[in-house]
């Protein structure tokens, strides 16, 4: 094995020069040089957007287009917006109604309709029809505001927002007279309606409509504004929905504020703070009230009213207890209940996805290691949720999934599966690293869970299985791949793969240095994150976000933060904002919701090093990056309580404090080596 110290190695070849800074020392005071080291990678980026206190803003000066998704319980909206070659506003509203099912009633059977810019009330200004709007400013703060000029004196601000609980999107048109003369504004009617074919809908014909609440001629005095509300909705043929535009905007604002009030990140880096805030929103909002209960859906124009073993069980469900959003926790519990319906005595795998509001399932990729995903996610969720009864309810599903996984054990001691979560997009062999590391993670968390529930024999059995599986994983997957002593993804694999980060994420550091070197070499690291496979330009954010968690967990804090800063700035203030994305080229970098959950977990589990080990207990391994003297996670909702977790740099160590209302503050001194165990 080559001898390599990652922090001094020249592995950052693609985007930066090498640095001579030494390894992350948590108690060394920051210097101007080390500050530069942490920021130089992010500073290679151009910011299209600017950061405000509670929003991001694009001051339009050139031609550019983007898209963003936001959701409510009965609708999701993907808004394509931008500035054309002549500065004109470009706008298309793609609305998705997950509970208005189409035929065939499969994974993608949500009613979808596009409303172009032309579907808007016609406007005349001082007797002249307005043919185009010149886009001047765009703001995102849980809603999307598009500010255009109709003339050099009159502006129009379109504020778009999904309803929190109705099958509609509201668009407020605010006309403002910035001139010193009275402006005459004439608004025509908008009554757009389409009835779908009855034979094409599970519930018959659907009515798609757009309408404005008023029309007429108005005189705008100097400095005056006029608000008009437009609704874009779809309903069943006999359904009526009341619409109050102002109320819908206020409800959305209250929802965004409620998420902002919980699990608050406080660091010296405002970009990471805001990206975390947006990640909470995108992660939590994409939950749909189906006939099968609340279902968190990835989104992206394709994946709604359904759940997946990776996106929901593995990625985002373990995060919801930390956020404490009621819909999030309920949707997580509901998803595990749906998966539990498919436990059986015949040894058949649980399907990858429960679709169509719970009426059907999809297993087109066979066994993707889904039981490992479910057991890992359910055990992490149960611990963080902190409720004994709920934990007891989840243990049969966890036990069944672990038993199924070990029924797939090979003579080499590792776990076989038909594919992995990429479902054949890249080769995975008969035994892949992802399925095995998820099984290992499930065993670790299930050991803690069963010990909490008094099932000591089961806990000991799972602990021993985890220890043996770690050895078998090393023996089976440990290999030299493209010059790095890291992991092969499957037998015969000769190219580096993004998922070699998984052992680090799950606390296995046998090949830490070489794995880090491989991940951050030009064979895998790119301007867009980590390539799925060396030599292929495809990237999936989920792999990059797992890698960040792993690098933080490996105690390479400055290295991790350097790249995390870069990623956060690119996703929040770059060309496609403001959330983590799914993939490229597939899906045109859709804003799938669970990826935002993975971003948030980089903070909770990576930067702060939180790992649930009991229903009221967790370990923490927080390391401050160079240049940070403190950081806090305030109003954490996990473990069935609320607490603040703060870290302050002292002269020779860290001071870690845990505060709960009505209880004495717990204060620990931490040197950045062994994890702290914190009881609530």
C-alpha positions as CSV (number, residue, x, y, z in Angstrom):
1,X,0.0,0.0,0.0
2,X,1.3,3.5,-0.8
3,X,2.0,5.7,2.2
4,X,-0.2,8.8,1.8
5,X,-1.3,11.6,4.1
6,X,-4.4,13.0,2.5
7,X,-4.1,16.6,3.7
8,X,-0.6,17.0,2.4
9,X,-1.0,15.0,-0.8
10,X,-1.4,16.6,-4.1
11,X,-4.9,15.0,-4.9
12,X,-6.8,18.2,-5.6
13,X,-5.5,18.4,-9.1
14,X,-8.7,19.3,-11.0
15,X,-9.8,22.5,-9.3
16,X,-7.0,23.8,-7.2
17,X,-3.3,23.8,-6.5
18,X,-1.8,21.7,-3.8
19,X,-1.5,23.1,-0.3
20,X,1.2,22.5,2.3
21,X,-1.3,22.8,5.2
22,X,-1.1,20.0,7.7
23,X,-3.8,17.7,8.9
24,X,-6.9,19.0,10.7
25,X,-6.0,20.0,14.2
26,X,-9.1,21.0,16.1
27,X,-7.3,23.2,18.6
28,X,-5.0,25.1,16.3
29,X,-5.9,28.8,15.9
30,X,-6.8,29.9,12.4
31,X,-4.3,31.8,10.3
32,X,-4.8,33.9,7.1
33,X,-3.1,31.1,5.2
34,X,-5.4,28.4,6.5
35,X,-8.4,30.6,5.9
36,X,-7.3,30.9,2.3
37,X,-6.8,27.2,2.0
38,X,-10.4,26.6,3.1
39,X,-12.0,29.2,0.8
40,X,-9.9,29.1,-2.4
41,X,-11.8,26.2,-4.0
42,X,-15.2,27.9,-3.5
43,X,-13.7,31.2,-4.7
44,X,-13.1,29.7,-8.1
45,X,-16.9,29.9,-8.7
46,X,-18.9,32.8,-10.2
47,X,-22.0,33.7,-8.2
48,X,-25.0,34.4,-10.4
49,X,-27.1,34.8,-7.2
50,X,-26.5,37.0,-4.1
51,X,-27.3,36.0,-0.6
52,X,-29.8,38.1,1.5
53,X,-30.8,37.5,5.1
54,X,-33.7,35.3,4.2
55,X,-33.5,34.7,0.5
56,X,-31.3,34.6,-2.6
57,X,-31.5,37.1,-5.4
58,X,-30.5,37.2,-9.0
59,X,-30.1,40.8,-10.4
60,X,-30.8,40.1,-14.1
61,X,-28.2,41.3,-16.5
62,X,-27.9,38.6,-19.1
63,X,-29.8,35.8,-20.8
64,X,-30.2,32.8,-18.5
65,X,-32.8,30.1,-17.7
66,X,-33.3,27.8,-14.7
67,X,-36.0,25.7,-13.1
68,X,-37.1,25.0,-9.5
69,X,-39.6,22.7,-7.9
70,X,-41.7,23.3,-4.8
71,X,-44.6,21.3,-3.4
72,X,-47.6,21.1,-1.1
73,X,-49.8,18.2,0.1
74,X,-51.8,18.0,-3.2
75,X,-49.6,19.6,-5.9
76,X,-46.1,20.1,-7.0
77,X,-44.9,22.8,-9.3
78,X,-41.8,22.8,-11.5
79,X,-41.3,26.4,-12.7
80,X,-39.1,27.1,-15.7
81,X,-38.1,30.7,-15.7
82,X,-35.5,33.1,-17.1
83,X,-34.5,36.0,-19.3
84,X,-34.5,35.6,-23.1
85,X,-32.0,37.0,-25.6
86,X,-33.8,40.4,-25.5
87,X,-34.2,40.4,-21.8
88,X,-37.8,39.2,-21.9
89,X,-39.4,37.1,-19.2
90,X,-39.5,33.4,-20.0
91,X,-41.9,31.4,-17.9
92,X,-43.5,28.0,-18.0
93,X,-45.4,26.4,-15.1
94,X,-45.4,22.6,-15.0
95,X,-47.9,21.4,-12.4
96,X,-48.2,17.9,-11.1
97,X,-51.2,16.5,-9.2
98,X,-50.1,13.2,-7.6
99,X,-53.6,12.1,-6.4
100,X,-55.3,12.7,-9.8
101,X,-54.1,9.4,-11.2
102,X,-54.0,8.6,-14.9
103,X,-54.1,5.3,-16.7
104,X,-52.1,3.1,-16.6
105,X,-51.8,3.7,-12.9
106,X,-48.0,3.2,-12.6
107,X,-45.1,5.0,-11.1
108,X,-45.5,8.0,-13.4
109,X,-49.3,8.3,-13.5
110,X,-49.7,11.7,-11.9
111,X,-51.8,14.3,-13.9
112,X,-49.4,16.8,-15.3
113,X,-50.1,20.0,-17.3
114,X,-48.0,22.9,-18.6
115,X,-49.2,26.5,-18.3
116,X,-47.1,28.7,-20.6
117,X,-46.6,32.4,-19.9
118,X,-49.5,33.2,-22.2
119,X,-51.9,31.7,-19.7
120,X,-52.1,34.9,-17.7
121,X,-54.6,37.8,-17.6
122,X,-54.1,40.1,-20.6
123,X,-52.8,43.5,-19.7
124,X,-53.1,47.0,-21.2
125,X,-51.0,49.9,-19.9
126,X,-52.2,53.4,-20.8
127,X,-54.3,51.9,-23.6
128,X,-51.5,49.8,-25.1
129,X,-51.4,46.0,-24.9
130,X,-48.3,44.7,-23.0
131,X,-46.6,42.2,-25.3
132,X,-43.6,41.3,-23.2
133,X,-42.1,41.8,-19.8
134,X,-38.4,42.7,-19.2
135,X,-37.2,40.5,-16.3
136,X,-35.1,42.5,-13.9
137,X,-34.9,40.6,-10.6
138,X,-35.6,37.1,-9.3
139,X,-35.9,36.2,-5.6
140,X,-36.3,32.8,-3.9
141,X,-37.3,32.4,-0.3
142,X,-39.7,29.4,-0.3
143,X,-41.7,31.3,-2.9
144,X,-40.5,32.5,-6.3
145,X,-40.7,36.2,-7.2
146,X,-40.1,37.4,-10.7
147,X,-39.9,41.2,-11.0
148,X,-40.3,42.6,-14.5
149,X,-40.7,46.0,-16.1
150,X,-43.8,46.7,-18.2
151,X,-42.5,50.2,-18.9
152,X,-39.9,52.4,-17.4
153,X,-42.5,53.5,-14.9
154,X,-44.6,50.4,-14.1
155,X,-43.3,47.1,-12.8
156,X,-45.0,43.7,-12.3
157,X,-43.9,41.2,-9.6
158,X,-45.2,37.7,-10.1
159,X,-45.0,35.7,-6.8
160,X,-45.5,32.0,-7.4
161,X,-46.3,29.5,-4.5
162,X,-47.8,26.1,-4.1
163,X,-50.8,25.8,-1.8
164,X,-49.9,24.0,1.4
165,X,-53.0,21.7,1.3
166,X,-55.0,22.3,-1.9
167,X,-54.5,21.1,-5.5
168,X,-53.4,24.5,-6.8
169,X,-50.6,27.0,-7.2
170,X,-51.2,30.6,-6.6
171,X,-49.6,33.4,-8.6
172,X,-49.9,36.9,-7.3
173,X,-49.5,39.7,-9.9
174,X,-48.5,42.9,-8.1
175,X,-48.5,46.0,-10.4
176,X,-46.6,49.0,-9.0
177,X,-46.4,52.5,-10.4
178,X,-42.9,53.8,-9.8
179,X,-43.5,56.9,-11.9
180,X,-44.8,60.4,-11.1
181,X,-47.9,60.2,-13.3
182,X,-51.1,58.2,-12.8
183,X,-51.0,54.9,-14.8
184,X,-54.1,53.4,-16.3
185,X,-54.1,49.6,-16.1
186,X,-56.7,47.4,-17.9
187,X,-56.8,43.7,-17.0
188,X,-58.8,41.3,-19.2
189,X,-60.4,38.0,-18.0
190,X,-58.6,34.7,-17.6
191,X,-60.7,31.6,-17.8
192,X,-58.6,28.8,-19.1
193,X,-60.0,25.3,-18.8
194,X,-59.3,21.8,-20.1
195,X,-61.3,18.7,-19.4
196,X,-59.3,15.4,-19.7
197,X,-60.7,12.3,-21.3
198,X,-62.7,10.3,-18.8
199,X,-61.2,7.0,-20.0
200,X,-57.7,8.3,-19.3
201,X,-58.2,9.0,-15.5
202,X,-58.5,6.5,-12.7
203,X,-61.2,8.8,-11.2
204,X,-62.7,9.8,-14.5
205,X,-62.3,13.2,-16.2
206,X,-60.3,15.9,-14.5
207,X,-60.8,19.6,-14.9
208,X,-57.6,21.7,-15.4
209,X,-58.1,25.4,-15.0
210,X,-56.5,28.8,-14.6
211,X,-58.5,31.8,-13.5
212,X,-58.0,35.3,-12.0
213,X,-60.2,36.7,-9.3
214,X,-60.9,40.0,-11.0
215,X,-60.7,42.1,-14.2
216,X,-61.4,45.7,-15.1
217,X,-59.7,49.1,-15.5
218,X,-57.7,50.6,-12.6
219,X,-55.9,53.9,-12.1
220,X,-52.6,53.5,-10.3
221,X,-51.4,56.6,-8.5
222,X,-47.8,57.4,-8.0
223,X,-46.3,54.7,-5.7
224,X,-49.5,52.7,-5.6
225,X,-49.7,48.9,-6.2
226,X,-52.5,46.6,-7.2
227,X,-52.6,42.9,-6.4
228,X,-54.4,40.3,-8.6
229,X,-54.4,36.6,-7.6
230,X,-54.4,33.8,-10.2
231,X,-55.0,30.1,-9.4
232,X,-53.7,27.2,-11.5
233,X,-55.5,24.0,-10.3
234,X,-56.9,20.7,-11.3
235,X,-59.8,18.8,-9.6
236,X,-62.0,15.8,-10.2
237,X,-65.0,16.6,-12.3
238,X,-67.4,17.1,-9.4
239,X,-65.0,18.7,-7.0
240,X,-65.0,22.3,-5.8
241,X,-62.1,24.1,-4.3
242,X,-62.3,27.5,-2.6
243,X,-59.6,29.9,-3.5
244,X,-58.2,32.8,-1.4
245,X,-54.9,33.9,-3.0
246,X,-53.7,36.0,-0.1
247,X,-54.5,33.3,2.4
248,X,-52.7,30.7,0.4
249,X,-49.5,32.8,0.2
250,X,-49.7,33.5,4.0
251,X,-50.1,29.8,4.7
252,X,-47.0,29.0,2.6
253,X,-45.1,31.7,4.4
254,X,-46.1,30.3,7.8
255,X,-45.1,26.8,6.7
256,X,-41.6,28.0,5.6
257,X,-41.2,29.9,8.8
258,X,-42.2,26.9,10.9
259,X,-39.4,24.9,9.3
260,X,-36.9,27.7,9.8
261,X,-37.8,27.9,13.5
262,X,-36.5,24.3,14.1
263,X,-33.1,22.7,13.7
264,X,-31.3,26.0,13.1
265,X,-27.8,25.9,11.9
266,X,-25.5,28.7,13.2
267,X,-22.0,28.8,11.7
268,X,-19.6,31.5,10.5
269,X,-20.5,30.6,6.9
270,X,-23.8,32.2,5.8
271,X,-23.8,30.2,2.5
272,X,-23.8,26.8,4.3
273,X,-26.4,28.2,6.9
274,X,-28.8,29.2,4.1
275,X,-28.2,26.1,2.0
276,X,-29.1,24.0,5.1
277,X,-32.3,26.1,5.6
278,X,-33.3,25.5,2.0
279,X,-32.5,21.8,2.3
280,X,-34.8,21.5,5.2
281,X,-37.6,23.1,3.1
282,X,-37.1,21.0,0.0
283,X,-36.7,17.8,2.1
284,X,-39.9,18.4,4.1
285,X,-42.3,19.9,1.6
286,X,-42.5,17.0,-0.9
287,X,-45.0,15.0,1.1
288,X,-48.4,14.2,-0.4
289,X,-51.6,13.3,1.3
290,X,-52.6,10.2,-0.5
291,X,-55.3,7.7,0.1
292,X,-52.5,5.5,1.4
293,X,-51.5,8.1,4.0
294,X,-48.8,10.7,3.9
295,X,-46.1,9.7,1.3
296,X,-42.8,11.5,0.9
297,X,-42.1,11.6,-2.9
298,X,-38.9,12.4,-4.7
299,X,-40.6,14.7,-7.3
300,X,-38.9,15.7,-10.5
301,X,-42.1,15.5,-12.6
302,X,-42.0,11.7,-12.3
303,X,-42.0,10.3,-8.8
304,X,-45.0,11.1,-6.6
305,X,-47.6,9.4,-4.4
306,X,-45.1,6.6,-3.9
307,X,-42.1,5.6,-1.8
308,X,-38.7,4.0,-2.4
309,X,-36.4,2.0,-0.2
310,X,-33.5,4.3,-1.0
311,X,-35.0,7.8,-1.3
312,X,-37.4,7.5,1.6
313,X,-36.3,4.7,3.9
314,X,-32.5,5.2,3.5
315,X,-31.9,8.8,2.7
316,X,-34.5,11.1,4.3
317,X,-36.4,9.2,6.9
318,X,-33.5,9.1,9.4
319,X,-33.4,12.9,9.1
320,X,-37.0,13.7,9.9
321,X,-36.8,13.2,13.7
322,X,-34.1,15.9,13.9
323,X,-36.3,18.4,12.0
324,X,-39.4,17.5,14.1
325,X,-41.9,18.2,11.3
326,X,-45.0,16.3,12.0
327,X,-45.8,15.4,8.4
328,X,-42.2,14.3,7.9
329,X,-42.3,11.9,10.9
330,X,-45.7,10.6,10.0
331,X,-44.7,10.0,6.4
332,X,-41.6,8.1,7.6
333,X,-43.7,5.8,9.8
334,X,-46.2,5.4,7.0
335,X,-43.5,4.3,4.6
336,X,-42.2,1.7,6.9
337,X,-45.7,0.4,7.4
338,X,-46.2,0.1,3.7
339,X,-42.9,-1.8,3.3
340,X,-43.9,-4.1,6.2
341,X,-47.0,-5.2,4.2
342,X,-44.6,-7.2,2.0
343,X,-42.9,-9.3,4.6
344,X,-43.5,-13.0,3.7
345,X,-42.6,-16.5,4.6
346,X,-41.4,-17.4,1.1
347,X,-38.1,-15.4,1.1
348,X,-39.2,-13.0,-1.6
349,X,-37.6,-9.6,-1.4
350,X,-39.6,-6.4,-0.4
351,X,-40.3,-4.4,-3.6
352,X,-38.1,-1.4,-4.3
353,X,-41.1,1.0,-4.5
354,X,-44.7,1.1,-3.3
355,X,-46.6,3.2,-5.9
356,X,-50.0,4.6,-6.9
357,X,-50.9,5.8,-3.4
358,X,-50.1,2.4,-2.0
359,X,-52.2,0.4,-4.5
360,X,-49.3,-1.2,-6.4
361,X,-45.6,-1.8,-6.3
362,X,-42.6,-1.7,-8.6
363,X,-39.7,-4.2,-8.5
364,X,-38.3,-3.8,-12.1
365,X,-34.7,-3.9,-10.9
366,X,-35.1,-7.0,-8.7
367,X,-33.5,-7.0,-5.3
368,X,-31.4,-3.8,-5.2
369,X,-30.4,-4.4,-1.6
370,X,-33.7,-2.8,-0.6
371,X,-33.9,-4.8,2.6
372,X,-30.6,-3.4,3.7
373,X,-31.8,0.1,2.9
374,X,-35.0,-0.4,4.9
375,X,-33.3,-2.0,7.9
376,X,-30.7,0.7,8.0
377,X,-33.2,3.6,7.6
378,X,-35.8,2.1,10.0
379,X,-33.3,1.4,12.8
380,X,-31.7,4.9,12.5
381,X,-35.2,6.5,12.4
382,X,-36.4,4.5,15.5
383,X,-33.4,5.6,17.6
384,X,-33.7,9.2,16.6
385,X,-37.5,9.3,17.0
386,X,-37.0,8.3,20.6
387,X,-40.4,6.6,21.2
388,X,-40.4,3.1,22.7
389,X,-43.7,2.0,21.3
390,X,-42.7,3.1,17.8
391,X,-39.4,1.3,18.1
392,X,-41.1,-1.9,19.1
393,X,-43.5,-1.5,16.2
394,X,-40.5,-1.2,13.7
395,X,-38.4,-4.1,15.1
396,X,-40.3,-6.9,13.2
397,X,-39.6,-5.2,9.9
398,X,-36.0,-4.6,10.8
399,X,-35.5,-8.1,11.9
400,X,-37.1,-9.5,8.8
401,X,-35.0,-7.4,6.5
402,X,-31.8,-8.4,8.3
403,X,-32.8,-12.0,8.1
404,X,-33.6,-11.7,4.4
405,X,-30.2,-10.1,3.7
406,X,-28.3,-12.9,5.5
407,X,-30.3,-15.4,3.5
408,X,-28.4,-13.9,0.5
409,X,-25.0,-14.4,2.2
410,X,-22.4,-16.0,0.0
411,X,-19.7,-18.5,1.1
412,X,-17.3,-15.4,1.4
413,X,-19.6,-14.0,4.0
414,X,-20.8,-11.0,2.0
415,X,-24.4,-10.2,0.9
416,X,-25.6,-10.7,-2.7
417,X,-28.2,-8.6,-4.5
418,X,-29.5,-8.4,-8.1
419,X,-28.4,-4.8,-8.4
420,X,-28.0,-1.6,-6.4
421,X,-29.9,1.7,-6.2
422,X,-28.7,2.8,-9.7
423,X,-30.7,-0.2,-11.1
424,X,-28.3,-1.3,-13.7
425,X,-27.2,2.1,-15.0
426,X,-23.7,1.0,-14.0
427,X,-22.6,-2.6,-13.5
428,X,-22.9,-3.9,-9.9
429,X,-22.1,-7.6,-10.3
430,X,-23.7,-10.3,-8.1
431,X,-22.3,-8.8,-4.9
432,X,-21.8,-5.0,-4.5
433,X,-20.3,-2.8,-1.9
434,X,-23.4,-0.6,-1.4
435,X,-25.7,-3.5,-0.3
436,X,-23.0,-4.8,2.1
437,X,-22.2,-1.4,3.7
438,X,-25.9,-0.7,4.2
439,X,-26.3,-4.2,5.8
440,X,-23.4,-3.3,8.1
441,X,-25.0,0.0,9.0
442,X,-28.3,-1.7,9.7
443,X,-26.5,-4.1,12.1
444,X,-24.8,-1.3,14.0
445,X,-27.9,0.7,14.5
446,X,-30.0,-2.4,15.3
447,X,-27.5,-3.4,17.9
448,X,-28.1,-0.1,19.7
449,X,-31.9,-0.3,19.2
450,X,-32.3,-3.8,20.5
451,X,-30.1,-3.1,23.5
452,X,-32.4,-0.1,24.3
453,X,-35.5,-2.4,24.1
454,X,-34.0,-5.1,26.4
455,X,-33.4,-7.6,23.6
456,X,-29.9,-8.2,24.7
457,X,-29.4,-11.6,22.9
458,X,-30.5,-10.1,19.6
459,X,-28.3,-7.0,20.2
460,X,-25.3,-9.2,20.8
461,X,-26.0,-11.4,17.8
462,X,-26.2,-8.3,15.5
463,X,-23.0,-6.8,17.0
464,X,-21.1,-10.1,16.3
465,X,-22.6,-10.2,12.8
466,X,-21.4,-6.6,12.1
467,X,-17.9,-7.4,13.3
468,X,-17.7,-10.4,11.1
469,X,-19.2,-8.6,8.1
470,X,-16.7,-5.8,8.4
471,X,-13.9,-8.4,8.1
472,X,-15.6,-10.1,5.2
473,X,-16.1,-6.8,3.4
474,X,-12.4,-6.0,3.7
475,X,-11.4,-9.4,2.4
476,X,-13.9,-9.4,-0.5
477,X,-13.9,-5.7,-1.6
478,X,-10.5,-4.4,-0.5
479,X,-8.4,-4.0,-3.7
480,X,-6.1,-1.9,-5.7
481,X,-8.2,-0.1,-8.3
482,X,-6.5,2.3,-10.8
483,X,-3.5,2.6,-8.5
484,X,-5.4,3.3,-5.3
485,X,-5.6,0.7,-2.4
486,X,-9.3,1.3,-1.8
487,X,-12.3,-0.9,-2.7
488,X,-13.6,-2.6,-5.8
489,X,-17.3,-2.1,-6.2
490,X,-17.9,-5.7,-7.3
491,X,-15.8,-8.7,-8.3
492,X,-14.0,-7.9,-11.5
493,X,-14.5,-4.2,-11.1
494,X,-11.5,-2.3,-12.6
495,X,-12.8,1.3,-12.4
496,X,-13.1,3.6,-9.4
497,X,-16.7,4.1,-8.3
498,X,-18.2,6.9,-6.2
499,X,-19.6,4.5,-3.6
500,X,-16.1,3.6,-2.3
501,X,-17.0,6.4,0.1
502,X,-19.5,4.3,1.9
503,X,-17.1,2.5,4.3
504,X,-16.0,6.0,5.6
505,X,-19.6,7.1,6.0
506,X,-20.3,4.0,8.1
507,X,-17.2,4.3,10.2
508,X,-14.8,1.8,8.5
509,X,-11.4,3.5,8.1
510,X,-9.1,0.6,7.2
511,X,-8.4,2.2,3.8
512,X,-9.1,5.8,4.7
513,X,-6.2,7.6,3.2
514,X,-6.2,5.8,-0.2
515,X,-10.0,6.0,-0.4
516,X,-9.9,9.8,0.2
517,X,-7.1,10.2,-2.4
518,X,-9.2,8.2,-4.9
519,X,-12.4,10.2,-4.3
520,X,-10.6,13.5,-4.6
521,X,-8.4,12.6,-7.6
522,X,-9.2,13.7,-11.1
523,X,-10.5,10.2,-11.8
524,X,-13.6,10.8,-9.6
525,X,-13.8,14.5,-8.5
526,X,-15.2,17.0,-11.0
527,X,-16.5,20.5,-11.1
528,X,-19.9,19.0,-10.5
529,X,-19.0,16.7,-7.7
530,X,-18.0,13.0,-7.7
531,X,-18.4,11.0,-10.9
532,X,-20.4,7.8,-10.6
533,X,-17.6,5.9,-12.3
534,X,-14.1,6.9,-13.4
535,X,-14.0,7.8,-17.1
536,X,-17.7,8.6,-17.2
537,X,-19.0,12.2,-16.8
538,X,-22.3,11.1,-15.1
539,X,-22.8,12.4,-11.6
540,X,-25.4,11.8,-8.9
541,X,-25.5,14.2,-6.0
542,X,-26.4,11.5,-3.6
543,X,-22.9,9.9,-4.0
544,X,-21.2,13.2,-3.5
545,X,-23.2,13.9,-0.3
546,X,-22.5,10.5,1.1
547,X,-18.8,11.1,0.4
548,X,-18.9,14.4,2.3
549,X,-20.4,12.6,5.3
550,X,-17.7,10.0,5.1
551,X,-14.8,12.5,4.8
552,X,-16.1,14.4,7.9
553,X,-16.6,11.2,9.7
554,X,-13.0,10.2,8.9
555,X,-11.9,13.3,10.9
556,X,-10.6,15.1,7.8
557,X,-12.5,18.2,8.6
558,X,-10.6,20.8,6.7
559,X,-10.5,18.6,3.5
560,X,-14.2,17.9,3.8
561,X,-15.1,21.5,4.5
562,X,-13.1,22.8,1.6
563,X,-15.1,20.7,-0.9
564,X,-18.4,21.1,1.0
565,X,-18.0,24.9,0.8
566,X,-17.5,24.7,-2.9
567,X,-20.5,22.4,-3.5
568,X,-22.8,24.5,-1.3
569,X,-21.9,27.7,-3.1
570,X,-22.3,26.1,-6.5
571,X,-25.7,24.7,-5.6
572,X,-27.0,27.8,-3.8
573,X,-25.6,30.7,-5.8
574,X,-24.5,29.2,-9.1
575,X,-26.3,28.4,-12.3
576,X,-28.9,26.0,-11.1
577,X,-30.3,26.8,-7.6
578,X,-31.0,26.5,-4.7
579,X,-31.1,22.8,-3.9
580,X,-29.1,19.6,-4.2
581,X,-29.9,17.8,-7.5
582,X,-30.5,14.2,-8.6
583,X,-28.2,13.6,-11.5
584,X,-26.8,14.6,-14.8
585,X,-27.3,13.9,-17.7
586,X,-30.3,12.0,-16.5
587,X,-33.2,14.1,-15.5
588,X,-31.6,17.5,-16.2
589,X,-30.5,17.9,-12.6
590,X,-34.0,17.6,-11.1
591,X,-34.5,18.9,-7.6
592,X,-35.4,15.6,-6.1
593,X,-36.4,16.0,-2.5
594,X,-34.5,13.3,-0.7
595,X,-31.2,14.6,-1.9
596,X,-31.8,17.7,0.2
597,X,-32.3,15.4,3.1
598,X,-28.8,14.0,2.4
599,X,-27.4,17.5,2.3
600,X,-28.9,18.2,5.8
601,X,-27.4,14.9,7.1
602,X,-23.9,16.1,6.0
603,X,-24.5,18.8,8.7
604,X,-26.1,16.7,11.4
605,X,-24.1,13.5,11.0
606,X,-21.0,14.8,9.2
607,X,-20.0,18.2,10.7
608,X,-21.5,17.6,14.1
609,X,-20.9,13.8,14.0
610,X,-24.3,12.9,15.6
611,X,-25.0,9.2,15.6
612,X,-28.1,7.9,17.5
613,X,-27.1,5.1,19.9
614,X,-30.2,5.1,22.1
615,X,-33.7,6.5,22.3
616,X,-32.4,9.3,24.5
617,X,-28.7,9.0,23.7
618,X,-26.3,9.9,20.9
619,X,-22.6,10.1,20.2
620,X,-21.1,13.3,18.8
621,X,-17.8,13.9,17.1
622,X,-17.9,17.6,16.2
623,X,-14.8,19.2,14.7
624,X,-14.5,22.8,13.9
625,X,-12.9,23.6,10.6
626,X,-10.0,26.0,10.4
627,X,-11.3,29.5,10.7
628,X,-14.4,28.6,12.7
629,X,-14.4,29.4,16.4
630,X,-17.9,28.1,17.1
631,X,-21.0,26.4,15.6
632,X,-24.4,25.4,16.9
633,X,-27.3,23.3,16.0
634,X,-30.2,24.9,17.8
635,X,-33.7,23.5,18.5
636,X,-32.8,20.0,17.5
637,X,-36.0,18.0,17.8
638,X,-34.6,14.4,17.9
639,X,-34.9,11.8,20.7
640,X,-38.4,13.1,21.6
641,X,-37.0,16.3,23.0
642,X,-35.6,19.6,22.0
643,X,-32.0,20.7,22.6
644,X,-29.2,22.9,21.4
645,X,-25.8,21.5,20.6
646,X,-22.9,24.0,20.5
647,X,-19.2,23.7,19.9
648,X,-16.7,26.4,20.9
649,X,-12.9,26.4,20.3
650,X,-10.9,26.8,23.4
651,X,-7.1,27.1,23.9
652,X,-6.3,23.4,23.9
653,X,-9.6,21.6,23.1
654,X,-13.3,22.2,22.2
655,X,-16.1,22.9,24.7
656,X,-19.2,21.1,23.7
657,X,-22.4,22.1,25.4
658,X,-25.9,20.6,25.3
659,X,-28.8,22.7,26.5
660,X,-32.4,21.6,27.2
661,X,-35.2,23.7,28.6
662,X,-35.6,23.2,32.3
663,X,-32.5,21.1,32.7
664,X,-28.9,21.9,33.6
665,X,-26.6,22.6,30.7
666,X,-24.2,19.7,30.0
667,X,-20.7,20.8,29.2
668,X,-17.9,18.5,27.8
669,X,-14.3,19.1,26.9
670,X,-13.4,17.3,23.7
671,X,-10.1,17.0,22.0
672,X,-11.4,15.7,18.7
673,X,-10.4,12.1,19.2
674,X,-12.9,9.7,20.9
675,X,-16.6,10.4,20.4
676,X,-18.6,12.0,23.1
677,X,-21.6,10.1,24.5
678,X,-24.5,12.4,25.4
679,X,-27.5,11.4,27.4
680,X,-30.7,13.5,27.2
